[in-house]
Amino acid sequence: MTVMDKLKQMLKGHEDKAGQGIDKAGDFVDDKTQGKYSSQVDTAQDKLKEQFGSDRSQQDPPQS
């Protein structure tokens, strides 16, 4: 089992908290780098949210 699999298993059911942590970490990096790498940080945040399932709004669009 990979480290990513273990993390996913630990965070199962707490996707919203994982998303909040990812956002907070990204904001911290943006603050420390004075926004110099904000586009790269945003990309990394999106990828992490996809991995941990915390960005369900983009994955499962609402059914009409």
PyMOL Python script that loads the backbone (N, CA, C, O; Angstrom):
from pymol import cmd

cmd.read_pdbstr("""\
ATOM      1  N   MET A   1       0.853  -1.177   0.000  1.00  0.00           N
ATOM      2  CA  MET A   1       0.000   0.000   0.000  1.00  0.00           C
ATOM      3  C   MET A   1       0.898   1.239   0.000  1.00  0.00           C
ATOM      4  O   MET A   1       1.826   1.347   0.801  1.00  0.00           O
ATOM      5  N   THR A   2       0.609   2.158  -0.900  1.00  0.00           N
ATOM      6  CA  THR A   2       1.418   3.373  -1.006  1.00  0.00           C
ATOM      7  C   THR A   2       1.029   4.379   0.081  1.00  0.00           C
ATOM      8  O   THR A   2       0.003   4.236   0.747  1.00  0.00           O
ATOM      9  N   VAL A   3       1.856   5.378   0.236  1.00  0.00           N
ATOM     10  CA  VAL A   3       1.586   6.425   1.214  1.00  0.00           C
ATOM     11  C   VAL A   3       0.295   7.152   0.849  1.00  0.00           C
ATOM     12  O   VAL A   3      -0.496   7.491   1.728  1.00  0.00           O
ATOM     13  N   MET A   4       0.080   7.392  -0.445  1.00  0.00           N
ATOM     14  CA  MET A   4      -1.131   8.089  -0.882  1.00  0.00           C
ATOM     15  C   MET A   4      -2.371   7.272  -0.537  1.00  0.00           C
ATOM     16  O   MET A   4      -3.382   7.829  -0.110  1.00  0.00           O
ATOM     17  N   ASP A   5      -2.300   5.951  -0.720  1.00  0.00           N
ATOM     18  CA  ASP A   5      -3.435   5.091  -0.369  1.00  0.00           C
ATOM     19  C   ASP A   5      -3.727   5.158   1.130  1.00  0.00           C
ATOM     20  O   ASP A   5      -4.887   5.192   1.539  1.00  0.00           O
ATOM     21  N   LYS A   6      -2.675   5.178   1.941  1.00  0.00           N
ATOM     22  CA  LYS A   6      -2.858   5.263   3.393  1.00  0.00           C
ATOM     23  C   LYS A   6      -3.492   6.595   3.786  1.00  0.00           C
ATOM     24  O   LYS A   6      -4.371   6.644   4.646  1.00  0.00           O
ATOM     25  N   LEU A   7      -3.037   7.677   3.148  1.00  0.00           N
ATOM     26  CA  LEU A   7      -3.625   8.983   3.429  1.00  0.00           C
ATOM     27  C   LEU A   7      -5.096   9.030   3.039  1.00  0.00           C
ATOM     28  O   LEU A   7      -5.925   9.545   3.788  1.00  0.00           O
ATOM     29  N   LYS A   8      -5.418   8.494   1.872  1.00  0.00           N
ATOM     30  CA  LYS A   8      -6.813   8.480   1.422  1.00  0.00           C
ATOM     31  C   LYS A   8      -7.679   7.699   2.398  1.00  0.00           C
ATOM     32  O   LYS A   8      -8.799   8.106   2.708  1.00  0.00           O
ATOM     33  N   GLN A   9      -7.158   6.574   2.884  1.00  0.00           N
ATOM     34  CA  GLN A   9      -7.915   5.745   3.821  1.00  0.00           C
ATOM     35  C   GLN A   9      -8.121   6.492   5.146  1.00  0.00           C
ATOM     36  O   GLN A   9      -9.199   6.423   5.738  1.00  0.00           O
ATOM     37  N   MET A  10      -7.095   7.199   5.603  1.00  0.00           N
ATOM     38  CA  MET A  10      -7.203   7.948   6.856  1.00  0.00           C
ATOM     39  C   MET A  10      -8.190   9.108   6.741  1.00  0.00           C
ATOM     40  O   MET A  10      -8.896   9.423   7.699  1.00  0.00           O
ATOM     41  N   LEU A  11      -8.238   9.743   5.570  1.00  0.00           N
ATOM     42  CA  LEU A  11      -9.081  10.922   5.388  1.00  0.00           C
ATOM     43  C   LEU A  11     -10.500  10.596   4.938  1.00  0.00           C
ATOM     44  O   LEU A  11     -11.337  11.491   4.823  1.00  0.00           O
ATOM     45  N   LYS A  12     -10.771   9.333   4.687  1.00  0.00           N
ATOM     46  CA  LYS A  12     -12.106   8.940   4.223  1.00  0.00           C
ATOM     47  C   LYS A  12     -13.154   9.402   5.240  1.00  0.00           C
ATOM     48  O   LYS A  12     -13.061   9.110   6.432  1.00  0.00           O
ATOM     49  N   GLY A  13     -14.141  10.124   4.740  1.00  0.00           N
ATOM     50  CA  GLY A  13     -15.193  10.670   5.589  1.00  0.00           C
ATOM     51  C   GLY A  13     -14.884  12.067   6.103  1.00  0.00           C
ATOM     52  O   GLY A  13     -15.746  12.709   6.705  1.00  0.00           O
ATOM     53  N   HIS A  14     -13.671  12.545   5.876  1.00  0.00           N
ATOM     54  CA  HIS A  14     -13.264  13.869   6.340  1.00  0.00           C
ATOM     55  C   HIS A  14     -12.734  14.709   5.185  1.00  0.00           C
ATOM     56  O   HIS A  14     -11.802  15.495   5.355  1.00  0.00           O
ATOM     57  N   GLU A  15     -13.329  14.541   4.023  1.00  0.00           N
ATOM     58  CA  GLU A  15     -12.857  15.234   2.832  1.00  0.00           C
ATOM     59  C   GLU A  15     -12.938  16.747   2.971  1.00  0.00           C
ATOM     60  O   GLU A  15     -12.080  17.470   2.467  1.00  0.00           O
ATOM     61  N   ASP A  16     -13.975  17.223   3.658  1.00  0.00           N
ATOM     62  CA  ASP A  16     -14.126  18.664   3.815  1.00  0.00           C
ATOM     63  C   ASP A  16     -12.999  19.252   4.656  1.00  0.00           C
ATOM     64  O   ASP A  16     -12.503  20.337   4.351  1.00  0.00           O
ATOM     65  N   LYS A  17     -12.597  18.564   5.693  1.00  0.00           N
ATOM     66  CA  LYS A  17     -11.482  19.029   6.525  1.00  0.00           C
ATOM     67  C   LYS A  17     -10.166  18.970   5.749  1.00  0.00           C
ATOM     68  O   LYS A  17      -9.321  19.852   5.899  1.00  0.00           O
ATOM     69  N   ALA A  18      -9.987  17.950   4.930  1.00  0.00           N
ATOM     70  CA  ALA A  18      -8.782  17.849   4.108  1.00  0.00           C
ATOM     71  C   ALA A  18      -8.721  19.034   3.138  1.00  0.00           C
ATOM     72  O   ALA A  18      -7.660  19.626   2.942  1.00  0.00           O
ATOM     73  N   GLY A  19      -9.850  19.370   2.542  1.00  0.00           N
ATOM     74  CA  GLY A  19      -9.909  20.507   1.624  1.00  0.00           C
ATOM     75  C   GLY A  19      -9.577  21.812   2.314  1.00  0.00           C
ATOM     76  O   GLY A  19      -8.888  22.663   1.752  1.00  0.00           O
ATOM     77  N   GLN A  20     -10.070  21.971   3.542  1.00  0.00           N
ATOM     78  CA  GLN A  20      -9.766  23.182   4.301  1.00  0.00           C
ATOM     79  C   GLN A  20      -8.278  23.263   4.615  1.00  0.00           C
ATOM     80  O   GLN A  20      -7.685  24.340   4.552  1.00  0.00           O
ATOM     81  N   GLY A  21      -7.674  22.127   4.952  1.00  0.00           N
ATOM     82  CA  GLY A  21      -6.244  22.094   5.240  1.00  0.00           C
ATOM     83  C   GLY A  21      -5.411  22.415   4.011  1.00  0.00           C
ATOM     84  O   GLY A  21      -4.407  23.122   4.097  1.00  0.00           O
ATOM     85  N   ILE A  22      -5.830  21.895   2.872  1.00  0.00           N
ATOM     86  CA  ILE A  22      -5.131  22.177   1.617  1.00  0.00           C
ATOM     87  C   ILE A  22      -5.209  23.657   1.292  1.00  0.00           C
ATOM     88  O   ILE A  22      -4.218  24.256   0.875  1.00  0.00           O
ATOM     89  N   ASP A  23      -6.383  24.252   1.479  1.00  0.00           N
ATOM     90  CA  ASP A  23      -6.542  25.692   1.232  1.00  0.00           C
ATOM     91  C   ASP A  23      -5.669  26.512   2.181  1.00  0.00           C
ATOM     92  O   ASP A  23      -5.032  27.483   1.772  1.00  0.00           O
ATOM     93  N   LYS A  24      -5.648  26.109   3.452  1.00  0.00           N
ATOM     94  CA  LYS A  24      -4.869  26.841   4.436  1.00  0.00           C
ATOM     95  C   LYS A  24      -3.372  26.754   4.133  1.00  0.00           C
ATOM     96  O   LYS A  24      -2.649  27.743   4.259  1.00  0.00           O
ATOM     97  N   ALA A  25      -2.915  25.574   3.735  1.00  0.00           N
ATOM     98  CA  ALA A  25      -1.506  25.401   3.392  1.00  0.00           C
ATOM     99  C   ALA A  25      -1.139  26.234   2.165  1.00  0.00           C
ATOM    100  O   ALA A  25      -0.075  26.852   2.124  1.00  0.00           O
ATOM    101  N   GLY A  26      -2.017  26.247   1.172  1.00  0.00           N
ATOM    102  CA  GLY A  26      -1.773  27.046  -0.023  1.00  0.00           C
ATOM    103  C   GLY A  26      -1.715  28.533   0.285  1.00  0.00           C
ATOM    104  O   GLY A  26      -0.875  29.252  -0.256  1.00  0.00           O
ATOM    105  N   ASP A  27      -2.601  28.990   1.148  1.00  0.00           N
ATOM    106  CA  ASP A  27      -2.595  30.395   1.552  1.00  0.00           C
ATOM    107  C   ASP A  27      -1.303  30.743   2.290  1.00  0.00           C
ATOM    108  O   ASP A  27      -0.751  31.829   2.113  1.00  0.00           O
ATOM    109  N   PHE A  28      -0.824  29.806   3.122  1.00  0.00           N
ATOM    110  CA  PHE A  28       0.432  30.015   3.847  1.00  0.00           C
ATOM    111  C   PHE A  28       1.594  30.173   2.874  1.00  0.00           C
ATOM    112  O   PHE A  28       2.417  31.077   3.020  1.00  0.00           O
ATOM    113  N   VAL A  29       1.658  29.282   1.875  1.00  0.00           N
ATOM    114  CA  VAL A  29       2.742  29.355   0.886  1.00  0.00           C
ATOM    115  C   VAL A  29       2.645  30.651   0.095  1.00  0.00           C
ATOM    116  O   VAL A  29       3.658  31.308  -0.147  1.00  0.00           O
ATOM    117  N   ASP A  30       1.436  31.024  -0.310  1.00  0.00           N
ATOM    118  CA  ASP A  30       1.257  32.290  -1.040  1.00  0.00           C
ATOM    119  C   ASP A  30       1.730  33.481  -0.200  1.00  0.00           C
ATOM    120  O   ASP A  30       2.364  34.404  -0.712  1.00  0.00           O
ATOM    121  N   ASP A  31       1.413  33.443   1.086  1.00  0.00           N
ATOM    122  CA  ASP A  31       1.811  34.525   1.974  1.00  0.00           C
ATOM    123  C   ASP A  31       3.335  34.597   2.093  1.00  0.00           C
ATOM    124  O   ASP A  31       3.917  35.678   2.012  1.00  0.00           O
ATOM    125  N   LYS A  32       3.966  33.462   2.283  1.00  0.00           N
ATOM    126  CA  LYS A  32       5.423  33.437   2.459  1.00  0.00           C
ATOM    127  C   LYS A  32       6.176  33.800   1.182  1.00  0.00           C
ATOM    128  O   LYS A  32       7.266  34.367   1.248  1.00  0.00           O
ATOM    129  N   THR A  33       5.611  33.483   0.037  1.00  0.00           N
ATOM    130  CA  THR A  33       6.274  33.795  -1.235  1.00  0.00           C
ATOM    131  C   THR A  33       5.741  35.083  -1.850  1.00  0.00           C
ATOM    132  O   THR A  33       6.086  35.422  -2.982  1.00  0.00           O
ATOM    133  N   GLN A  34       4.909  35.795  -1.116  1.00  0.00           N
ATOM    134  CA  GLN A  34       4.299  37.055  -1.549  1.00  0.00           C
ATOM    135  C   GLN A  34       3.560  36.898  -2.874  1.00  0.00           C
ATOM    136  O   GLN A  34       3.561  37.811  -3.700  1.00  0.00           O
ATOM    137  N   GLY A  35       2.932  35.747  -3.078  1.00  0.00           N
ATOM    138  CA  GLY A  35       2.120  35.502  -4.266  1.00  0.00           C
ATOM    139  C   GLY A  35       2.902  35.233  -5.535  1.00  0.00           C
ATOM    140  O   GLY A  35       2.319  35.153  -6.616  1.00  0.00           O
ATOM    141  N   LYS A  36       4.206  35.092  -5.422  1.00  0.00           N
ATOM    142  CA  LYS A  36       5.047  34.905  -6.604  1.00  0.00           C
ATOM    143  C   LYS A  36       4.703  33.626  -7.357  1.00  0.00           C
ATOM    144  O   LYS A  36       4.807  33.577  -8.583  1.00  0.00           O
ATOM    145  N   TYR A  37       4.296  32.597  -6.633  1.00  0.00           N
ATOM    146  CA  TYR A  37       4.007  31.300  -7.246  1.00  0.00           C
ATOM    147  C   TYR A  37       2.531  30.929  -7.095  1.00  0.00           C
ATOM    148  O   TYR A  37       2.199  29.747  -7.000  1.00  0.00           O
ATOM    149  N   SER A  38       1.665  31.903  -7.072  1.00  0.00           N
ATOM    150  CA  SER A  38       0.255  31.642  -6.787  1.00  0.00           C
ATOM    151  C   SER A  38      -0.407  30.724  -7.815  1.00  0.00           C
ATOM    152  O   SER A  38      -1.247  29.904  -7.444  1.00  0.00           O
ATOM    153  N   SER A  39      -0.055  30.840  -9.086  1.00  0.00           N
ATOM    154  CA  SER A  39      -0.679  29.963 -10.078  1.00  0.00           C
ATOM    155  C   SER A  39      -0.237  28.514  -9.879  1.00  0.00           C
ATOM    156  O   SER A  39      -1.038  27.597 -10.053  1.00  0.00           O
ATOM    157  N   GLN A  40       1.030  28.299  -9.516  1.00  0.00           N
ATOM    158  CA  GLN A  40       1.506  26.940  -9.259  1.00  0.00           C
ATOM    159  C   GLN A  40       0.878  26.381  -7.982  1.00  0.00           C
ATOM    160  O   GLN A  40       0.552  25.196  -7.911  1.00  0.00           O
ATOM    161  N   VAL A  41       0.712  27.236  -6.981  1.00  0.00           N
ATOM    162  CA  VAL A  41       0.086  26.810  -5.729  1.00  0.00           C
ATOM    163  C   VAL A  41      -1.369  26.432  -5.986  1.00  0.00           C
ATOM    164  O   VAL A  41      -1.846  25.426  -5.461  1.00  0.00           O
ATOM    165  N   ASP A  42      -2.069  27.214  -6.774  1.00  0.00           N
ATOM    166  CA  ASP A  42      -3.466  26.913  -7.097  1.00  0.00           C
ATOM    167  C   ASP A  42      -3.584  25.573  -7.829  1.00  0.00           C
ATOM    168  O   ASP A  42      -4.487  24.785  -7.551  1.00  0.00           O
ATOM    169  N   THR A  43      -2.679  25.325  -8.751  1.00  0.00           N
ATOM    170  CA  THR A  43      -2.678  24.059  -9.474  1.00  0.00           C
ATOM    171  C   THR A  43      -2.437  22.897  -8.521  1.00  0.00           C
ATOM    172  O   THR A  43      -3.110  21.870  -8.604  1.00  0.00           O
ATOM    173  N   ALA A  44      -1.486  23.058  -7.625  1.00  0.00           N
ATOM    174  CA  ALA A  44      -1.185  22.004  -6.650  1.00  0.00           C
ATOM    175  C   ALA A  44      -2.378  21.754  -5.736  1.00  0.00           C
ATOM    176  O   ALA A  44      -2.683  20.606  -5.413  1.00  0.00           O
ATOM    177  N   GLN A  45      -3.054  22.819  -5.318  1.00  0.00           N
ATOM    178  CA  GLN A  45      -4.237  22.668  -4.477  1.00  0.00           C
ATOM    179  C   GLN A  45      -5.320  21.881  -5.207  1.00  0.00           C
ATOM    180  O   GLN A  45      -5.932  20.983  -4.629  1.00  0.00           O
ATOM    181  N   ASP A  46      -5.557  22.209  -6.455  1.00  0.00           N
ATOM    182  CA  ASP A  46      -6.573  21.507  -7.237  1.00  0.00           C
ATOM    183  C   ASP A  46      -6.247  20.025  -7.370  1.00  0.00           C
ATOM    184  O   ASP A  46      -7.123  19.171  -7.229  1.00  0.00           O
ATOM    185  N   LYS A  47      -4.968  19.725  -7.646  1.00  0.00           N
ATOM    186  CA  LYS A  47      -4.555  18.323  -7.807  1.00  0.00           C
ATOM    187  C   LYS A  47      -4.712  17.552  -6.502  1.00  0.00           C
ATOM    188  O   LYS A  47      -5.169  16.409  -6.508  1.00  0.00           O
ATOM    189  N   LEU A  48      -4.338  18.169  -5.382  1.00  0.00           N
ATOM    190  CA  LEU A  48      -4.486  17.498  -4.088  1.00  0.00           C
ATOM    191  C   LEU A  48      -5.956  17.265  -3.747  1.00  0.00           C
ATOM    192  O   LEU A  48      -6.321  16.209  -3.229  1.00  0.00           O
ATOM    193  N   LYS A  49      -6.786  18.244  -4.037  1.00  0.00           N
ATOM    194  CA  LYS A  49      -8.214  18.082  -3.759  1.00  0.00           C
ATOM    195  C   LYS A  49      -8.813  16.962  -4.605  1.00  0.00           C
ATOM    196  O   LYS A  49      -9.681  16.227  -4.134  1.00  0.00           O
ATOM    197  N   GLU A  50      -8.357  16.828  -5.845  1.00  0.00           N
ATOM    198  CA  GLU A  50      -8.814  15.726  -6.691  1.00  0.00           C
ATOM    199  C   GLU A  50      -8.389  14.386  -6.094  1.00  0.00           C
ATOM    200  O   GLU A  50      -9.176  13.440  -6.060  1.00  0.00           O
ATOM    201  N   GLN A  51      -7.154  14.308  -5.629  1.00  0.00           N
ATOM    202  CA  GLN A  51      -6.619  13.073  -5.063  1.00  0.00           C
ATOM    203  C   GLN A  51      -7.379  12.644  -3.812  1.00  0.00           C
ATOM    204  O   GLN A  51      -7.662  11.460  -3.623  1.00  0.00           O
ATOM    205  N   PHE A  52      -7.708  13.616  -2.958  1.00  0.00           N
ATOM    206  CA  PHE A  52      -8.352  13.284  -1.691  1.00  0.00           C
ATOM    207  C   PHE A  52      -9.866  13.366  -1.746  1.00  0.00           C
ATOM    208  O   PHE A  52     -10.537  13.106  -0.748  1.00  0.00           O
ATOM    209  N   GLY A  53     -10.409  13.722  -2.895  1.00  0.00           N
ATOM    210  CA  GLY A  53     -11.863  13.721  -3.051  1.00  0.00           C
ATOM    211  C   GLY A  53     -12.565  14.851  -2.342  1.00  0.00           C
ATOM    212  O   GLY A  53     -13.760  14.753  -2.065  1.00  0.00           O
ATOM    213  N   SER A  54     -11.852  15.927  -2.039  1.00  0.00           N
ATOM    214  CA  SER A  54     -12.481  17.019  -1.308  1.00  0.00           C
ATOM    215  C   SER A  54     -13.090  18.063  -2.225  1.00  0.00           C
ATOM    216  O   SER A  54     -13.741  18.992  -1.748  1.00  0.00           O
ATOM    217  N   ASP A  55     -12.894  17.934  -3.527  1.00  0.00           N
ATOM    218  CA  ASP A  55     -13.420  18.910  -4.474  1.00  0.00           C
ATOM    219  C   ASP A  55     -14.524  18.269  -5.303  1.00  0.00           C
ATOM    220  O   ASP A  55     -14.436  18.215  -6.530  1.00  0.00           O
ATOM    221  N   ARG A  56     -15.544  17.791  -4.642  1.00  0.00           N
ATOM    222  CA  ARG A  56     -16.617  17.054  -5.306  1.00  0.00           C
ATOM    223  C   ARG A  56     -17.445  17.935  -6.239  1.00  0.00           C
ATOM    224  O   ARG A  56     -18.092  17.419  -7.150  1.00  0.00           O
ATOM    225  N   SER A  57     -17.438  19.240  -6.035  1.00  0.00           N
ATOM    226  CA  SER A  57     -18.234  20.120  -6.890  1.00  0.00           C
ATOM    227  C   SER A  57     -17.747  20.075  -8.336  1.00  0.00           C
ATOM    228  O   SER A  57     -18.546  20.229  -9.259  1.00  0.00           O
ATOM    229  N   GLN A  58     -16.445  19.866  -8.544  1.00  0.00           N
ATOM    230  CA  GLN A  58     -15.932  19.793  -9.907  1.00  0.00           C
ATOM    231  C   GLN A  58     -16.053  18.386 -10.470  1.00  0.00           C
ATOM    232  O   GLN A  58     -16.186  18.226 -11.683  1.00  0.00           O
ATOM    233  N   GLN A  59     -16.010  17.364  -9.626  1.00  0.00           N
ATOM    234  CA  GLN A  59     -16.051  15.999 -10.089  1.00  0.00           C
ATOM    235  C   GLN A  59     -17.461  15.551 -10.452  1.00  0.00           C
ATOM    236  O   GLN A  59     -17.659  14.889 -11.471  1.00  0.00           O
ATOM    237  N   ASP A  60     -18.432  15.902  -9.635  1.00  0.00           N
ATOM    238  CA  ASP A  60     -19.805  15.472  -9.838  1.00  0.00           C
ATOM    239  C   ASP A  60     -20.700  16.683 -10.042  1.00  0.00           C
ATOM    240  O   ASP A  60     -21.245  17.204  -9.068  1.00  0.00           O
ATOM    241  N   PRO A  61     -20.871  17.148 -11.273  1.00  0.00           N
ATOM    242  CA  PRO A  61     -21.747  18.295 -11.492  1.00  0.00           C
ATOM    243  C   PRO A  61     -23.184  17.956 -11.124  1.00  0.00           C
ATOM    244  O   PRO A  61     -23.606  16.810 -11.273  1.00  0.00           O
ATOM    245  N   PRO A  62     -23.940  18.941 -10.646  1.00  0.00           N
ATOM    246  CA  PRO A  62     -25.333  18.682 -10.254  1.00  0.00           C
ATOM    247  C   PRO A  62     -26.176  18.217 -11.439  1.00  0.00           C
ATOM    248  O   PRO A  62     -26.033  18.712 -12.557  1.00  0.00           O
ATOM    249  N   GLN A  63     -27.040  17.273 -11.173  1.00  0.00           N
ATOM    250  CA  GLN A  63     -27.930  16.740 -12.207  1.00  0.00           C
ATOM    251  C   GLN A  63     -29.146  17.646 -12.339  1.00  0.00           C
ATOM    252  O   GLN A  63     -29.716  18.056 -11.328  1.00  0.00           O
ATOM    253  N   SER A  64     -29.554  17.965 -13.559  1.00  0.00           N
ATOM    254  CA  SER A  64     -30.719  18.833 -13.788  1.00  0.00           C
ATOM    255  C   SER A  64     -31.959  18.008 -13.995  1.00  0.00           C
ATOM    256  O   SER A  64     -33.040  18.560 -14.202  1.00  0.00           O
TER     257      SER A  64
END
""", "prot")
cmd.dss("prot")
cmd.show_as("cartoon", "prot")
cmd.util.cbc("prot")
cmd.orient("prot")
